[in-house]
Amino acid sequence: MNYEQVIAELIRWAEHNDNVRGLVMTGSASAHETHLLSDRDIEVFARDVEPLLADESWWST
């Protein structure tokens, strides 16, 4: 998986979604101490979580 590409797409999605207030990468990847098999933990901060729960199409972004 190309994590840089996936994160760039996620950022583009968030920039065009007025409900999203911010994205935060946590864990070892946030410190740039990633192992090849490390995952990326992304927290999505939103004004209202209900639209994200009702329509999970954003998950496949």
N, CA, C and O atoms as CSV, one atom per row, in Angstrom:
chain,resi,resn,atom,element,x,y,z
A,1,MET,N,N,0.838,-1.172,0.000
A,1,MET,CA,C,0.000,0.000,0.000
A,1,MET,C,C,0.888,1.240,0.000
A,1,MET,O,O,1.885,1.311,0.718
A,2,ASN,N,N,0.511,2.196,-0.805
A,2,ASN,CA,C,1.233,3.463,-0.856
A,2,ASN,C,C,0.590,4.417,0.148
A,2,ASN,O,O,-0.374,5.112,-0.172
A,3,TYR,N,N,1.133,4.443,1.362
A,3,TYR,CA,C,0.541,5.244,2.424
A,3,TYR,C,C,0.545,6.732,2.101
A,3,TYR,O,O,-0.406,7.437,2.442
A,4,GLU,N,N,1.587,7.219,1.456
A,4,GLU,CA,C,1.648,8.640,1.125
A,4,GLU,C,C,0.491,9.038,0.204
A,4,GLU,O,O,-0.106,10.101,0.377
A,5,GLN,N,N,0.181,8.194,-0.762
A,5,GLN,CA,C,-0.925,8.467,-1.675
A,5,GLN,C,C,-2.263,8.426,-0.938
A,5,GLN,O,O,-3.116,9.289,-1.147
A,6,VAL,N,N,-2.443,7.439,-0.088
A,6,VAL,CA,C,-3.698,7.310,0.657
A,6,VAL,C,C,-3.894,8.519,1.572
A,6,VAL,O,O,-4.999,9.055,1.654
A,7,ILE,N,N,-2.851,8.946,2.252
A,7,ILE,CA,C,-2.959,10.097,3.141
A,7,ILE,C,C,-3.238,11.362,2.344
A,7,ILE,O,O,-4.028,12.198,2.782
A,8,ALA,N,N,-2.612,11.521,1.191
A,8,ALA,CA,C,-2.875,12.688,0.337
A,8,ALA,C,C,-4.344,12.716,-0.103
A,8,ALA,O,O,-4.959,13.782,-0.126
A,9,GLU,N,N,-4.905,11.565,-0.450
A,9,GLU,CA,C,-6.318,11.491,-0.839
A,9,GLU,C,C,-7.224,11.816,0.338
A,9,GLU,O,O,-8.242,12.488,0.173
A,10,LEU,N,N,-6.864,11.346,1.517
A,10,LEU,CA,C,-7.646,11.630,2.711
A,10,LEU,C,C,-7.629,13.133,3.026
A,10,LEU,O,O,-8.654,13.703,3.401
A,11,ILE,N,N,-6.490,13.751,2.875
A,11,ILE,CA,C,-6.378,15.199,3.098
A,11,ILE,C,C,-7.236,15.957,2.099
A,11,ILE,O,O,-7.934,16.899,2.475
A,12,ARG,N,N,-7.195,15.560,0.833
A,12,ARG,CA,C,-8.034,16.217,-0.181
A,12,ARG,C,C,-9.511,16.094,0.174
A,12,ARG,O,O,-10.263,17.062,0.062
A,13,TRP,N,N,-9.926,14.902,0.604
A,13,TRP,CA,C,-11.317,14.693,1.007
A,13,TRP,C,C,-11.675,15.624,2.157
A,13,TRP,O,O,-12.723,16.268,2.127
A,14,ALA,N,N,-10.816,15.703,3.170
A,14,ALA,CA,C,-11.098,16.529,4.345
A,14,ALA,C,C,-11.151,18.011,3.993
A,14,ALA,O,O,-11.965,18.753,4.544
A,15,GLU,N,N,-10.296,18.440,3.088
A,15,GLU,CA,C,-10.273,19.853,2.693
A,15,GLU,C,C,-11.566,20.270,1.990
A,15,GLU,O,O,-11.932,21.445,2.013
A,16,HIS,N,N,-12.247,19.327,1.376
A,16,HIS,CA,C,-13.481,19.629,0.653
A,16,HIS,C,C,-14.730,19.245,1.440
A,16,HIS,O,O,-15.834,19.247,0.895
A,17,ASN,N,N,-14.561,18.918,2.710
A,17,ASN,CA,C,-15.688,18.524,3.548
A,17,ASN,C,C,-15.783,19.509,4.707
A,17,ASN,O,O,-14.967,19.475,5.628
A,18,ASP,N,N,-16.783,20.384,4.659
A,18,ASP,CA,C,-16.946,21.410,5.686
A,18,ASP,C,C,-17.179,20.832,7.078
A,18,ASP,O,O,-16.953,21.518,8.074
A,19,ASN,N,N,-17.619,19.604,7.158
A,19,ASN,CA,C,-17.869,18.964,8.442
A,19,ASN,C,C,-16.575,18.564,9.148
A,19,ASN,O,O,-16.552,18.457,10.374
A,20,VAL,N,N,-15.518,18.346,8.406
A,20,VAL,CA,C,-14.253,17.887,8.980
A,20,VAL,C,C,-13.466,19.090,9.500
A,20,VAL,O,O,-13.184,20.033,8.761
A,21,ARG,N,N,-13.122,19.035,10.770
A,21,ARG,CA,C,-12.356,20.117,11.393
A,21,ARG,C,C,-10.868,19.835,11.364
A,21,ARG,O,O,-10.063,20.767,11.362
A,22,GLY,N,N,-10.485,18.554,11.340
A,22,GLY,CA,C,-9.069,18.233,11.319
A,22,GLY,C,C,-8.814,16.747,11.247
A,22,GLY,O,O,-9.685,15.929,11.544
A,23,LEU,N,N,-7.597,16.414,10.843
A,23,LEU,CA,C,-7.102,15.039,10.812
A,23,LEU,C,C,-5.824,15.006,11.639
A,23,LEU,O,O,-5.012,15.930,11.574
A,24,VAL,N,N,-5.647,13.946,12.414
A,24,VAL,CA,C,-4.437,13.807,13.213
A,24,VAL,C,C,-3.899,12.398,13.031
A,24,VAL,O,O,-4.630,11.421,13.194
A,25,MET,N,N,-2.610,12.295,12.692
A,25,MET,CA,C,-1.961,10.992,12.614
A,25,MET,C,C,-1.315,10.723,13.970
A,25,MET,O,O,-0.557,11.545,14.485
A,26,THR,N,N,-1.628,9.561,14.537
A,26,THR,CA,C,-1.085,9.208,15.843
A,26,THR,C,C,-0.259,7.934,15.732
A,26,THR,O,O,-0.226,7.293,14.681
A,27,GLY,N,N,0.397,7.577,16.809
A,27,GLY,CA,C,1.191,6.361,16.841
A,27,GLY,C,C,2.592,6.563,16.287
A,27,GLY,O,O,3.046,7.690,16.094
A,28,SER,N,N,3.259,5.461,16.040
A,28,SER,CA,C,4.661,5.531,15.609
A,28,SER,C,C,4.823,6.224,14.268
A,28,SER,O,O,5.857,6.846,14.022
A,29,ALA,N,N,3.832,6.132,13.399
A,29,ALA,CA,C,3.933,6.779,12.093
A,29,ALA,C,C,3.981,8.294,12.219
A,29,ALA,O,O,4.561,8.967,11.367
A,30,SER,N,N,3.381,8.838,13.268
A,30,SER,CA,C,3.388,10.288,13.444
A,30,SER,C,C,4.772,10.795,13.817
A,30,SER,O,O,5.077,11.970,13.612
A,31,ALA,N,N,5.605,9.930,14.357
A,31,ALA,CA,C,6.961,10.312,14.745
A,31,ALA,C,C,7.966,9.984,13.635
A,31,ALA,O,O,9.174,10.134,13.821
A,32,HIS,N,N,7.463,9.539,12.491
A,32,HIS,CA,C,8.304,9.152,11.352
A,32,HIS,C,C,9.261,8.018,11.693
A,32,HIS,O,O,10.340,7.899,11.113
A,33,GLU,N,N,8.845,7.192,12.641
A,33,GLU,CA,C,9.642,6.019,13.013
A,33,GLU,C,C,8.897,4.773,12.561
A,33,GLU,O,O,8.632,3.870,13.356
A,34,THR,N,N,8.566,4.734,11.291
A,34,THR,CA,C,7.706,3.665,10.802
A,34,THR,C,C,8.499,2.460,10.324
A,34,THR,O,O,9.566,2.581,9.723
A,35,HIS,N,N,7.962,1.348,10.602
A,35,HIS,CA,C,8.447,0.075,10.100
A,35,HIS,C,C,7.622,-0.233,8.856
A,35,HIS,O,O,6.493,0.243,8.735
A,36,LEU,N,N,8.145,-0.991,7.963
A,36,LEU,CA,C,7.448,-1.333,6.728
A,36,LEU,C,C,6.043,-1.863,6.988
A,36,LEU,O,O,5.136,-1.615,6.193
A,37,LEU,N,N,5.848,-2.582,8.077
A,37,LEU,CA,C,4.548,-3.178,8.378
A,37,LEU,C,C,3.696,-2.323,9.309
A,37,LEU,O,O,2.603,-2.738,9.695
A,38,SER,N,N,4.174,-1.146,9.671
A,38,SER,CA,C,3.398,-0.261,10.548
A,38,SER,C,C,2.163,0.258,9.825
A,38,SER,O,O,2.204,0.558,8.632
A,39,ASP,N,N,1.069,0.359,10.565
A,39,ASP,CA,C,-0.130,0.951,9.994
A,39,ASP,C,C,-0.113,2.449,10.281
A,39,ASP,O,O,0.777,2.947,10.969
A,40,ARG,N,N,-1.090,3.153,9.755
A,40,ARG,CA,C,-1.216,4.591,9.983
A,40,ARG,C,C,-2.533,4.818,10.709
A,40,ARG,O,O,-3.595,4.467,10.196
A,41,ASP,N,N,-2.471,5.393,11.877
A,41,ASP,CA,C,-3.669,5.684,12.658
A,41,ASP,C,C,-4.057,7.130,12.409
A,41,ASP,O,O,-3.297,8.048,12.721
A,42,ILE,N,N,-5.241,7.331,11.847
A,42,ILE,CA,C,-5.730,8.670,11.533
A,42,ILE,C,C,-6.997,8.930,12.332
A,42,ILE,O,O,-7.952,8.155,12.271
A,43,GLU,N,N,-6.997,10.025,13.082
A,43,GLU,CA,C,-8.187,10.445,13.809
A,43,GLU,C,C,-8.866,11.544,12.999
A,43,GLU,O,O,-8.213,12.480,12.539
A,44,VAL,N,N,-10.177,11.425,12.829
A,44,VAL,CA,C,-10.966,12.417,12.091
A,44,VAL,C,C,-11.780,13.205,13.112
A,44,VAL,O,O,-12.576,12.635,13.860
A,45,PHE,N,N,-11.575,14.511,13.136
A,45,PHE,CA,C,-12.341,15.390,14.015
A,45,PHE,C,C,-13.384,16.097,13.166
A,45,PHE,O,O,-13.058,16.759,12.181
A,46,ALA,N,N,-14.647,15.948,13.562
A,46,ALA,CA,C,-15.748,16.498,12.779
A,46,ALA,C,C,-16.673,17.305,13.672
A,46,ALA,O,O,-16.763,17.080,14.879
A,47,ARG,N,N,-17.351,18.242,13.052
A,47,ARG,CA,C,-18.354,19.032,13.774
A,47,ARG,C,C,-19.515,18.134,14.196
A,47,ARG,O,O,-20.042,18.266,15.301
A,48,ASP,N,N,-19.909,17.221,13.311
A,48,ASP,CA,C,-21.040,16.331,13.542
A,48,ASP,C,C,-20.673,14.947,13.015
A,48,ASP,O,O,-20.435,14.783,11.819
A,49,VAL,N,N,-20.626,13.961,13.889
A,49,VAL,CA,C,-20.231,12.613,13.461
A,49,VAL,C,C,-21.348,11.851,12.761
A,49,VAL,O,O,-21.084,10.899,12.027
A,50,GLU,N,N,-22.591,12.262,12.984
A,50,GLU,CA,C,-23.729,11.527,12.416
A,50,GLU,C,C,-23.644,11.350,10.891
A,50,GLU,O,O,-23.878,10.241,10.411
A,51,PRO,N,N,-23.321,12.391,10.112
A,51,PRO,CA,C,-23.221,12.184,8.664
A,51,PRO,C,C,-22.141,11.160,8.289
A,51,PRO,O,O,-22.296,10.427,7.312
A,52,LEU,N,N,-21.068,11.110,9.049
A,52,LEU,CA,C,-20.010,10.135,8.765
A,52,LEU,C,C,-20.451,8.721,9.117
A,52,LEU,O,O,-20.062,7.760,8.453
A,53,LEU,N,N,-21.263,8.596,10.162
A,53,LEU,CA,C,-21.775,7.282,10.549
A,53,LEU,C,C,-22.873,6.811,9.603
A,53,LEU,O,O,-22.989,5.617,9.329
A,54,ALA,N,N,-23.675,7.743,9.107
A,54,ALA,CA,C,-24.802,7.393,8.227
A,54,ALA,C,C,-24.336,7.010,6.814
A,54,ALA,O,O,-24.943,6.154,6.170
A,55,ASP,N,N,-23.277,7.636,6.343
A,55,ASP,CA,C,-22.775,7.376,4.987
A,55,ASP,C,C,-21.287,7.093,5.069
A,55,ASP,O,O,-20.475,8.013,5.170
A,56,GLU,N,N,-20.936,5.827,5.025
A,56,GLU,CA,C,-19.544,5.423,5.195
A,56,GLU,C,C,-18.745,5.430,3.891
A,56,GLU,O,O,-17.669,4.835,3.830
A,57,SER,N,N,-19.249,6.091,2.852
A,57,SER,CA,C,-18.502,6.129,1.592
A,57,SER,C,C,-17.164,6.831,1.766
A,57,SER,O,O,-16.229,6.557,1.014
A,58,TRP,N,N,-17.050,7.735,2.746
A,58,TRP,CA,C,-15.790,8.415,3.005
A,58,TRP,C,C,-14.695,7.426,3.410
A,58,TRP,O,O,-13.510,7.681,3.195
A,59,TRP,N,N,-15.093,6.312,3.988
A,59,TRP,CA,C,-14.159,5.293,4.447
A,59,TRP,C,C,-13.351,4.700,3.297
A,59,TRP,O,O,-12.202,4.298,3.479
A,60,SER,N,N,-13.952,4.650,2.123
A,60,SER,CA,C,-13.265,4.051,0.968
A,60,SER,C,C,-12.468,5.085,0.191
A,60,SER,O,O,-11.900,4.761,-0.853
A,61,THR,N,N,-12.412,6.318,0.672
A,61,THR,CA,C,-11.663,7.375,0.001
A,61,THR,C,C,-10.195,7.056,-0.014
A,61,THR,O,O,-9.399,7.835,-0.539
